[in-house]
């Protein structure tokens, strides 16, 4: 798929830049649970960094994702499962990120807020929209693109979001997420690294009824051959009390120009 992205730098702003990217990924279901399906997802994005100085930066990102299920289950399961072999409607996101860094660059805080919209299927009012707010604290020389040298990074992420569904009989959901991630470089330049993560999610529905919390354990590997290309793979296991768990493997490519 040939993709052309424009890149520009604004002279009146510190490091003002416009970039774009494409991120195709394949998710394989590794468990037999009926709720788990294999799929292909491609995310297109454009982002603008209007302001960046030592210790502080602002980024605005617009993205659209397309997803298609690969399991042939049109004749089995619930209506939602029967649709998993079809193209899903697109998923749009607008995201604003503020990054604050210590003078030595080791401690950073990222505050993000945004709005996501899942378009409805033409034959069903099943869309939803989600405003969200998150805070991410991490320490260790930054290695997000593999060029931070041999360092280790520890992340603590808190995210609060609110799903408002189009269906009249489905109540609003509030989600609280807590994610910890530990990243270790495998090469001297940090271009290849491995991480492990644990995520805990609490859902509140309708009259703040606490639903069963969900847990996710994840192990991932990332490789940056260049500053603009990222190859990644991850293995995720979902474990929730009283509900059959699922395991998924994901491989993908992230290209930024």
Wavefront OBJ file of the C-alpha trace (Angstrom):
o trace
v 0.000 0.000 0.000
v 1.812 3.184 -1.140
v 1.453 6.004 1.361
v 2.841 9.528 0.972
v 3.163 11.802 3.980
v 4.234 15.433 4.108
v 6.644 16.806 6.673
v 7.203 20.477 7.449
v 8.832 22.640 10.071
v 7.429 25.972 11.229
v 10.016 28.730 11.580
v 8.012 30.754 14.112
v 7.691 27.973 16.680
v 10.306 26.070 18.616
v 10.618 22.720 16.860
v 7.135 23.080 15.312
v 6.684 20.080 13.026
v 4.014 18.143 11.160
v 4.419 14.397 10.695
v 2.298 11.433 9.684
v 2.429 7.686 9.916
v 0.883 4.323 9.208
v 0.733 1.354 11.574
v -0.543 -1.985 10.247
v -0.793 -4.799 12.806
v -1.984 -8.392 12.944
v -3.562 -9.879 16.074
v -3.740 -13.667 16.401
v -6.070 -15.226 18.952
v -4.130 -17.858 20.921
v -7.006 -19.135 23.057
v -10.221 -20.974 22.215
v -12.541 -18.544 23.974
v -15.552 -17.505 21.905
v -14.918 -13.844 22.754
v -11.418 -13.937 21.225
v -10.953 -13.345 17.496
v -8.053 -12.719 15.124
v -8.006 -9.446 13.238
v -6.061 -7.019 11.088
v -5.924 -3.349 12.109
v -4.370 -0.386 10.291
v -3.993 3.004 11.913
v -3.332 6.215 9.938
v -2.289 9.323 11.829
v -1.126 12.878 11.429
v 0.387 14.821 14.322
v 1.610 18.324 14.926
v 4.063 19.418 17.581
v 3.474 23.185 17.825
v 5.819 23.837 20.717
v 8.847 22.077 22.142
v 11.568 23.435 24.396
v 13.863 21.782 26.876
v 11.635 20.296 29.548
v 8.257 20.840 27.858
v 6.465 19.923 24.627
v 2.940 19.871 23.186
v 1.666 17.369 20.629
v -1.690 17.170 18.837
v -2.569 13.919 17.057
v -5.433 12.961 14.733
v -5.808 9.306 13.792
v -8.167 6.903 12.071
v -8.095 3.119 12.430
v -9.663 0.420 10.245
v -10.154 -3.117 11.524
v -11.264 -6.394 9.975
v -11.932 -9.668 11.801
v -10.466 -12.810 10.244
v -12.481 -15.557 11.974
v -15.218 -17.173 9.911
v -18.043 -17.296 12.452
v -20.919 -15.774 10.481
v -23.217 -18.685 11.324
v -22.332 -19.135 15.002
v -22.475 -17.132 18.189
v -24.186 -13.908 19.131
v -24.915 -11.093 16.689
v -21.778 -9.303 17.826
v -19.648 -12.389 17.168
v -21.293 -13.006 13.804
v -20.086 -9.612 12.641
v -16.436 -10.233 13.560
v -15.573 -11.451 10.030
v -16.662 -8.129 8.522
v -14.967 -4.768 8.206
v -15.634 -2.687 11.302
v -16.582 0.977 10.893
v -13.609 3.341 11.318
v -12.405 4.524 14.713
v -11.333 8.196 15.026
v -9.234 9.809 17.764
v -8.085 13.338 18.546
v -5.409 13.441 21.254
v -3.459 16.225 22.973
v -0.306 15.387 24.949
v 1.695 17.626 27.290
v 5.129 16.346 28.317
v 7.082 17.766 31.263
v 10.690 16.681 31.769
v 13.240 17.146 34.526
v 16.403 19.085 33.534
v 18.399 15.855 33.236
v 15.646 14.153 31.208
v 15.335 11.166 33.528
v 11.979 11.987 35.107
v 9.036 12.784 32.875
v 5.313 13.307 33.258
v 2.922 13.044 30.324
v -0.643 14.338 30.574
v -2.991 13.337 27.757
v -6.598 14.117 27.019
v -8.634 13.214 24.001
v -11.827 12.131 22.334
v -12.398 8.838 20.505
v -15.366 7.959 18.304
v -16.327 4.498 17.075
v -18.605 4.946 14.061
v -21.804 2.887 13.996
v -22.395 -0.041 11.704
v -24.792 1.098 8.924
v -27.256 -1.608 9.987
v -27.069 -1.068 13.736
v -26.794 1.791 16.227
v -23.726 0.316 17.902
v -21.305 3.245 17.846
v -19.937 5.013 20.892
v -17.744 7.938 21.880
v -15.154 8.210 24.643
v -13.587 11.266 26.276
v -10.525 10.375 28.346
v -7.773 11.791 30.551
v -4.512 10.076 31.534
v -1.301 10.748 33.393
v 1.921 8.798 32.813
v 5.006 9.120 35.017
v 8.253 7.409 34.043
v 11.878 7.647 34.975
v 15.060 6.589 33.231
v 16.625 8.184 30.132
v 13.855 8.237 27.495
v 14.072 5.494 24.857
v 10.761 5.779 22.975
v 12.447 5.511 19.563
v 15.447 3.432 20.515
v 18.099 6.141 20.620
v 18.403 6.869 24.332
v 21.335 4.610 25.073
v 21.534 1.677 27.438
v 18.950 2.572 30.089
v 15.932 1.203 31.894
v 12.543 2.807 32.112
v 9.683 2.336 34.567
v 6.191 3.655 33.756
v 3.123 4.172 35.915
v 0.004 5.103 33.935
v -3.418 6.142 35.244
v -6.263 6.621 32.773
v -9.916 7.546 33.265
v -12.345 7.312 30.357
v -16.088 7.346 29.777
v -17.850 5.300 27.103
v -21.222 6.638 25.940
v -23.015 4.163 23.673
v -25.548 4.779 20.922
v -27.839 1.972 22.103
v -30.628 3.241 24.328
v -30.523 0.060 26.440
v -26.771 0.156 27.110
v -25.784 2.429 30.008
v -22.770 4.688 30.103
v -19.542 3.070 31.312
v -16.700 4.638 33.261
v -13.308 2.934 33.048
v -10.375 3.375 35.447
v -7.091 1.855 34.272
v -3.820 1.365 36.129
v -0.828 0.154 34.093
v 2.774 -0.447 35.162
v 5.490 -1.113 32.570
v 9.171 -1.960 32.900
v 11.391 -1.608 29.815
v 14.918 -2.993 29.408
v 17.147 -2.329 26.347
v 18.780 -5.377 24.753
v 21.348 -3.496 22.656
v 23.848 -0.761 23.510
v 22.030 1.914 21.479
v 18.620 1.010 22.917
v 17.232 0.254 19.439
v 16.081 -3.201 20.584
v 14.289 -3.468 23.901
v 11.924 -5.691 25.825
v 9.160 -4.762 28.223
v 6.763 -6.379 30.628
v 3.510 -4.807 31.789
v 0.583 -5.378 34.127
v -2.769 -3.621 33.645
v -5.768 -3.487 35.979
v -9.083 -2.154 34.716
v -12.183 -1.285 36.738
v -15.518 -0.695 35.029
v -18.406 1.274 36.496
v -21.752 1.023 34.748
v -25.124 2.716 35.213
v -25.490 3.511 38.938
v -21.756 3.032 39.632
v -22.118 -0.736 39.962
v -18.617 -2.207 40.092
v -18.238 -4.914 37.459
v -15.640 -7.685 37.585
v -12.152 -6.099 37.377
v -9.999 -7.284 34.498
v -6.276 -8.029 34.516
v -3.812 -8.084 31.628
v -0.259 -9.405 31.647
v 1.905 -8.464 28.667
v 5.382 -9.181 27.333
v 6.683 -7.277 24.317
v 9.709 -6.781 22.074
v 10.442 -3.631 20.032
v 13.067 -2.948 17.375
v 13.882 0.446 15.791
v 16.128 -0.056 12.721
v 15.865 3.723 12.126
v 14.297 6.696 13.879
v 11.259 6.420 11.591
v 10.634 2.660 11.592
v 9.491 0.519 14.503
v 8.890 -3.232 14.471
v 7.124 -4.765 17.442
v 5.537 -7.901 18.804
v 3.729 -8.615 22.051
v 2.006 -11.434 23.877
v -0.972 -10.625 26.109
v -2.897 -12.755 28.579
v -6.228 -11.560 30.008
v -7.258 -13.010 33.374
v -10.570 -12.163 35.034
v -12.118 -14.053 37.946
v -15.150 -16.092 36.886
v -14.634 -15.357 33.175
v -12.700 -17.491 30.706
v -9.449 -15.695 29.868
v -7.991 -14.967 26.449
v -4.461 -14.830 25.059
v -3.397 -12.840 22.001
v -0.254 -12.335 19.997
v 0.312 -9.104 18.059
v 2.917 -8.189 15.422
v 3.061 -4.818 13.720
v 5.028 -2.086 11.957
v 4.967 1.640 12.765
v 6.299 3.986 10.072
v 6.630 7.720 10.775
v 7.741 10.318 8.221
l 1 2 3 4 5 6 7 8 9 10 11 12 13 14 15 16 17 18 19 20 21 22 23 24 25 26 27 28 29 30 31 32 33 34 35 36 37 38 39 40 41 42 43 44 45 46 47 48 49 50 51 52 53 54 55 56 57 58 59 60 61 62 63 64 65 66 67 68 69 70 71 72 73 74 75 76 77 78 79 80 81 82 83 84 85 86 87 88 89 90 91 92 93 94 95 96 97 98 99 100 101 102 103 104 105 106 107 108 109 110 111 112 113 114 115 116 117 118 119 120 121 122 123 124 125 126 127 128 129 130 131 132 133 134 135 136 137 138 139 140 141 142 143 144 145 146 147 148 149 150 151 152 153 154 155 156 157 158 159 160 161 162 163 164 165 166 167 168 169 170 171 172 173 174 175 176 177 178 179 180 181 182 183 184 185 186 187 188 189 190 191 192 193 194 195 196 197 198 199 200 201 202 203 204 205 206 207 208 209 210 211 212 213 214 215 216 217 218 219 220 221 222 223 224 225 226 227 228 229 230 231 232 233 234 235 236 237 238 239 240 241 242 243 244 245 246 247 248 249 250 251 252 253 254 255 256 257
